[in-house]
Amino acid sequence: MCITYSINDGGDGMWCILRDQVPLHDRLPFVKATRLARQIARDEHASTGVTATVELMPGGDSPFELSRFGQVSAHA
């Protein structure tokens, strides 16, 4: 199991954080959104042991993984 936090471009120079497509925070500057998403993912992994990743969604088709906390199981 893996929980994904995405940082998406809001189109107006501000960014939002989503957890598995559910909005958590919006209208954040890029650096703040990145730091907050990494902290949330780190805390999630520390409290549950579940792998958590942070991906940047710059508006293209494929995300770019910024951080991974834990390991994805080979059986996942």
Buried (B, 14 or more C-beta within 10 A) or exposed (E): EBBBBBBBBEEEEBBBBBBEEEEEBEEBEEEEBBEBBBEBBBEBBEEEEEBBBBBBBEEEEEBEEBBBBBEEEEEE
